[in-house]
């Protein structure tokens, strides 16, 4: 039978004096194997021991017990006459623990790996089962620990804003997408702050960012040769928005193609059966509201006569409740072709588009058309050289009346101003 050598279980440079077990914890009493230490100020070697103190460092668990290293650390006299520090403490080897650390290096590596893989709370939940007494905040702090290896200059980075306080103050997050780590944090998200950082990192070849024009202009000025691409999240977001927009434009045809007769209630799921039952219950109400609307009765009178809410009556009149499984129909759906034609002809002002639709019978408010125009402008790529058509004021619209100030009114009436 081979004898178990404890030196292979402990970090190098320690000598075991005693092992104790107390309340599910194994305490290993150890000391440094060296007989001298070097002063951190002058670098001279000293063998003169001044005093001792105990340093407790957590180590990897073993056999269902948490392990704690209790090391006997010595304080030495510094005999160098040129050193201003007369007493110093010896430090453990870099393979054992870093200065002022509460965990060994090998345990800290495990904590960092768990933080990178899981994050804060999930890592804490798993660590409690692995007998690692580490909190979620400690896991997150371990991500910011500096590595001893020299980091290469970043080549592919990501730029995005992040909130110091959501809705009030934002900063800029700069990430290395090759190593999947955060490089730097900026106090704000203005191009004047991001541009100097980019000028100091000329090795950047590709920048992934959102559709913020400020970041784009900063990258174009600081790194004109760098390639700018959309990051994964905004790429998927834009793709899903384009898909929903395309489906919404075809909703009239989709609503006609999907009817109640094509559905078999026996094949529906539980949630779909609830929707189908609600549709069956409101069909009679929908027919009554449609009949009153076709007779020319306004929505306000229909609300008073039926007792329904104004929003519900408006949905029924628009046909939003005629299908079982459908999305909300926009009031602009019948006017999309007209809006697209005017938009391509250069009419980019929401008020002007609304006046043109209003002349053809459009009954909705200005806000609906203005929001549509704003979404269209955001969806188009930025082009500073684009020229928009400026429409003249219609002949039937008189200019606004002149509003004179108090002094001008006084001059007109011949009185004096106080």
C-alpha positions in Angstrom: 0.0 0.0 0.0 1.4 3.3 -1.0 1.7 6.1 1.5 -0.4 9.3 0.8 1.9 12.3 0.3 0.1 15.5 1.4 2.6 17.6 -0.5 1.0 16.6 -3.7 -2.4 17.8 -2.5 -1.3 21.3 -1.4 0.1 24.1 -3.4 3.9 24.2 -3.7 6.0 26.0 -1.1 3.9 25.0 2.0 4.7 22.6 4.8 1.8 20.9 6.7 2.0 21.0 10.5 -1.5 19.8 11.4 -4.9 18.9 9.9 -8.2 19.5 11.8 -11.8 18.9 11.0 -14.5 21.2 12.5 -18.2 21.7 11.4 -17.7 20.3 7.9 -14.5 22.2 7.3 -11.0 20.8 6.9 -8.4 23.2 8.3 -4.9 22.6 7.1 -2.3 24.3 9.3 0.7 25.1 7.2 3.7 27.3 7.0 6.1 28.5 4.4 9.1 26.2 3.6 11.5 29.1 3.2 13.8 30.4 6.0 14.1 34.0 4.8 12.1 36.6 2.9 12.8 39.6 0.7 11.8 43.1 1.6 9.3 44.6 -0.8 10.8 48.1 -0.5 14.6 47.6 -0.9 14.7 44.0 -2.0 17.2 42.9 0.6 17.0 39.4 2.2 16.3 39.0 5.9 16.4 36.1 8.3 15.4 38.0 11.5 11.9 37.1 12.5 10.0 39.8 14.3 6.6 38.1 14.9 3.9 35.7 13.5 0.3 36.0 12.4 -2.2 33.6 10.8 -3.6 34.0 7.3 -6.7 32.1 6.3 -7.2 31.2 2.6 -10.0 29.1 1.2 -9.0 26.2 -1.0 -10.8 23.7 -3.3 -13.2 21.4 -1.4 -12.3 17.7 -0.8 -14.4 14.6 0.1 -17.5 16.7 0.9 -15.7 19.2 3.1 -14.7 22.7 2.5 -11.0 23.2 2.9 -9.3 26.2 4.5 -5.6 26.8 4.6 -4.4 28.4 7.8 -0.9 29.6 7.1 1.6 30.8 9.7 3.0 34.0 8.2 6.2 35.6 9.6 7.1 39.2 10.0 10.8 40.0 9.4 13.1 42.8 10.4 14.7 44.7 7.5 18.3 45.4 8.4 19.1 47.6 5.5 20.0 51.1 6.7 18.7 52.7 3.5 15.2 51.1 3.8 12.5 53.2 5.4 10.4 50.2 6.3 11.8 48.4 9.3 9.2 45.5 9.4 7.7 43.6 6.5 5.7 40.4 6.1 6.6 37.5 3.9 4.3 36.7 1.0 3.2 33.3 -0.2 4.3 32.1 -3.6 2.4 33.4 -6.6 1.2 29.8 -7.2 -0.4 29.6 -3.8 -2.3 32.9 -3.4 -2.1 36.5 -4.4 -1.5 39.3 -1.9 -4.5 40.1 0.2 -6.5 37.3 -1.5 -8.9 35.2 0.4 -8.8 32.2 -2.0 -6.0 30.2 -3.5 -5.1 30.8 -7.1 -6.5 27.4 -8.2 -9.8 28.1 -6.4 -9.9 31.6 -7.9 -9.5 30.1 -11.4 -12.5 27.9 -10.8 -14.6 30.8 -9.5 -13.7 32.8 -12.6 -14.6 29.9 -15.0 -18.0 29.6 -13.3 -18.6 33.3 -13.6 -17.8 33.4 -17.3 -19.9 30.3 -18.0 -23.0 31.1 -15.8 -22.9 34.6 -14.5 -23.8 35.8 -11.0 -26.9 34.1 -9.5 -26.6 30.8 -11.5 -23.0 30.4 -10.5 -23.8 31.1 -6.9 -26.5 28.4 -7.0 -24.1 25.8 -8.5 -21.3 26.9 -6.2 -23.3 26.2 -3.1 -23.7 22.6 -4.2 -19.9 22.4 -4.9 -19.1 23.6 -1.4 -17.7 26.9 -2.7 -18.8 29.7 -0.3 -18.8 32.5 -2.9 -21.5 35.1 -3.4 -22.9 36.3 -6.7 -21.2 39.7 -6.3 -17.8 37.9 -5.9 -18.4 36.0 -9.1 -19.1 39.2 -11.0 -16.0 40.9 -9.4 -13.9 37.9 -10.5 -14.6 38.8 -14.1 -12.7 42.0 -13.7 -9.5 40.5 -12.3 -6.5 41.2 -14.5 -4.8 38.3 -16.2 -1.0 37.9 -16.0 -0.8 37.2 -19.7 -0.2 40.2 -22.0 -3.3 40.9 -24.1 -3.0 41.5 -27.8 -4.5 44.6 -29.4 -8.2 44.2 -30.2 -9.0 43.6 -33.9 -12.8 43.2 -33.8 -14.7 45.2 -31.2 -18.3 46.0 -30.4 -19.8 49.4 -29.5 -23.1 49.8 -27.6 -24.6 52.0 -25.0 -25.5 50.8 -21.5 -27.3 52.6 -18.7 -25.7 54.1 -15.6 -29.3 54.9 -14.7 -32.0 53.7 -17.2 -33.7 56.5 -19.0 -31.4 59.3 -17.6 -27.7 58.6 -18.1 -25.9 56.3 -20.5 -22.4 55.2 -21.2 -20.5 53.3 -23.9 -19.5 49.6 -23.6 -16.5 48.5 -25.7 -16.0 44.8 -26.0 -13.5 42.5 -27.7 -15.6 40.2 -29.7 -12.8 37.7 -30.4 -12.0 37.2 -26.7 -15.6 37.9 -25.5 -14.5 40.3 -22.8 -15.1 43.9 -21.9 -12.3 46.3 -22.8 -13.4 49.6 -21.5 -16.3 51.7 -20.3 -16.9 55.3 -21.3 -18.8 57.7 -19.1 -21.2 58.8 -21.9 -22.2 57.8 -25.4 -21.2 60.9 -27.3 -18.9 60.6 -30.4 -16.4 63.0 -28.8 -15.7 60.4 -26.1 -15.5 57.3 -28.3 -13.4 58.9 -31.0 -10.2 59.4 -28.9 -10.4 55.8 -27.7 -10.6 54.6 -31.3 -7.6 56.8 -32.4 -5.5 55.1 -29.7 -6.4 51.6 -31.0 -5.4 51.8 -34.6 -5.3 48.0 -34.9 -9.1 47.7 -34.9 -10.3 46.3 -38.3 -14.0 45.7 -37.7 -16.5 47.5 -35.5 -19.9 46.0 -34.7 -22.4 48.6 -33.5 -26.1 49.5 -33.4 -27.7 52.0 -35.8 -26.6 55.0 -33.7 -25.3 57.5 -36.2 -23.0 59.0 -33.6 -20.9 55.8 -33.3 -20.8 55.5 -37.0 -19.4 59.1 -37.5 -16.9 58.5 -34.7 -15.6 55.3 -36.3 -15.5 56.9 -39.8 -13.4 59.8 -38.6 -11.0 57.8 -36.3 -10.7 54.6 -38.3 -11.7 55.2 -41.9 -10.3 51.8 -43.0 -12.3 49.9 -40.5 -15.4 47.9 -41.6 -18.6 48.8 -39.8 -21.2 46.0 -39.4 -24.4 45.6 -37.4 -24.2 43.5 -34.3 -26.1 40.2 -33.9 -28.9 41.6 -31.7 -29.7 44.6 -33.9 -29.4 42.4 -37.0 -32.0 40.0 -35.7 -34.1 42.9 -34.4 -34.1 44.6 -37.8 -34.9 41.3 -39.6 -37.8 40.6 -37.3 -39.1 44.2 -37.7 -38.9 43.9 -41.5 -40.7 40.5 -41.4 -43.5 41.9 -39.3 -43.8 45.0 -41.5 -44.0 42.8 -44.6 -46.7 40.6 -43.0 -48.6 43.6 -41.8 -48.8 45.0 -45.3 -50.4 41.8 -46.6 -52.8 41.5 -43.7 -55.9 42.2 -45.8 -55.2 39.3 -48.1 -54.3 37.1 -45.1 -57.5 38.0 -43.3 -59.5 37.0 -46.3 -57.6 33.7 -46.8 -58.1 32.7 -43.1 -61.7 32.2 -42.3 -63.7 30.6 -39.5 -64.8 27.7 -41.6 -61.3 26.5 -42.2 -60.7 25.9 -38.5 -61.5 22.7 -36.7 -62.1 23.3 -33.0 -61.1 19.7 -32.2 -57.6 20.4 -33.4 -57.0 23.5 -31.4 -54.9 23.8 -28.3 -56.3 24.8 -24.9 -55.3 28.5 -25.3 -56.6 28.6 -28.9 -59.9 27.0 -27.7 -60.4 29.9 -25.3 -59.8 32.4 -28.1 -62.2 30.5 -30.4 -64.9 30.5 -27.7 -64.5 34.2 -27.1 -64.8 34.8 -30.8 -68.1 32.8 -31.0 -69.5 34.8 -28.1 -68.8 38.2 -29.6 -70.0 37.5 -33.2 -73.5 38.7 -32.5 -72.1 41.9 -30.9 -69.9 42.4 -34.0 -72.8 42.1 -36.3 -74.9 44.6 -34.4 -72.0 47.2 -34.4 -71.4 46.6 -38.1 -75.0 47.1 -38.9 -75.2 50.4 -37.0 -71.9 51.6 -38.7 -73.2 50.8 -42.2 -76.3 52.8 -41.4 -74.1 55.9 -40.9 -74.2 56.1 -37.1 -71.1 57.6 -35.6 -69.0 55.7 -33.1 -70.0 58.0 -30.2 -73.7 57.1 -30.7 -72.9 53.4 -31.1 -71.2 53.5 -27.7 -74.2 55.1 -26.0 -76.6 52.7 -27.6 -74.8 49.4 -27.1 -73.0 50.3 -23.8 -69.6 49.1 -25.2 -66.4 50.9 -24.7 -65.2 53.3 -27.4 -62.0 51.3 -28.0 -64.0 48.1 -28.5 -66.4 49.7 -31.0 -63.5 51.2 -32.9 -61.9 47.8 -33.1 -65.1 46.2 -34.4 -65.6 48.9 -37.0 -62.0 48.5 -38.2 -62.5 44.7 -38.5 -59.8 43.9 -36.0 -62.1 41.4 -34.2 -63.3 39.5 -37.3 -60.5 37.0 -37.2 -59.7 34.6 -34.4 -55.9 34.6 -34.4 -54.7 37.9 -35.9 -52.7 40.9 -35.1 -54.0 44.4 -34.7 -54.9 46.0 -38.0 -53.6 49.5 -38.6 -55.9 52.2 -39.8 -53.3 53.0 -42.5 -53.6 49.5 -44.1 -55.9 50.7 -46.9 -53.7 53.7 -47.5 -50.3 52.0 -47.7 -49.9 52.1 -51.4 -50.8 55.7 -51.5 -48.3 56.5 -48.7 -45.6 54.5 -50.4 -46.1 56.4 -53.7 -46.1 59.8 -52.0 -43.0 58.8 -50.0 -41.1 57.7 -53.0 -42.1 61.0 -54.8 -40.4 63.0 -52.1 -43.2 63.9 -49.7 -41.4 63.2 -46.3 -43.3 65.5 -44.0 -45.9 63.8 -41.8 -48.3 66.8 -41.9 -48.1 67.1 -45.6 -48.8 63.4 -46.1 -51.8 63.6 -43.7 -53.3 66.6 -45.6 -53.0 64.7 -48.9 -54.7 61.6 -47.4 -57.3 63.9 -45.7 -58.3 65.3 -49.0 -59.1 61.8 -50.2 -61.2 60.8 -47.2 -58.8 59.7 -44.6 -60.5 60.1 -41.1 -57.7 59.4 -38.7 -55.6 61.9 -36.8 -52.3 63.6 -37.7 -50.4 61.6 -35.1 -51.0 58.3 -36.9 -49.4 59.5 -40.1 -46.6 61.3 -38.3 -45.6 58.2 -36.4 -45.6 56.2 -39.7 -43.3 58.8 -41.3 -41.0 58.7 -38.3 -40.7 54.9 -38.6 -40.0 55.2 -42.3 -37.2 57.7 -41.7 -35.6 55.4 -39.1 -35.8 52.4 -41.3 -34.0 54.1 -44.2 -30.1 54.2 -44.2 -28.7 57.6 -43.4 -27.7 59.6 -46.5 -26.6 63.2 -45.9 -26.7 64.0 -49.7 -30.4 63.1 -50.1 -32.7 65.9 -51.2 -36.3 66.0 -50.2 -39.0 67.7 -52.1 -40.3 70.9 -50.5 -44.0 71.3 -51.2 -45.6 74.6 -51.7 -48.6 75.8 -49.7 -51.9 74.9 -51.4 -53.7 77.8 -53.0 -56.8 77.3 -51.0 -54.9 77.6 -47.7 -54.4 81.2 -46.6 -51.3 82.2 -44.6 -51.7 82.4 -40.9 -52.9 85.8 -39.5 -50.3 88.2 -38.3 -50.1 88.4 -34.6 -48.8 91.8 -33.4 -47.0 92.2 -30.2 -48.1 94.6 -27.4 -45.8 97.5 -28.6 -47.0 97.1 -32.2 -50.6 97.1 -31.1 -50.0 100.3 -29.2 -48.5 101.9 -32.3 -51.5 100.9 -34.4 -54.1 102.3 -32.0 -52.0 105.4 -31.3 -51.9 104.7 -27.5 -48.9 104.5 -25.2 -47.4 101.4 -23.6 -46.9 101.4 -19.9 
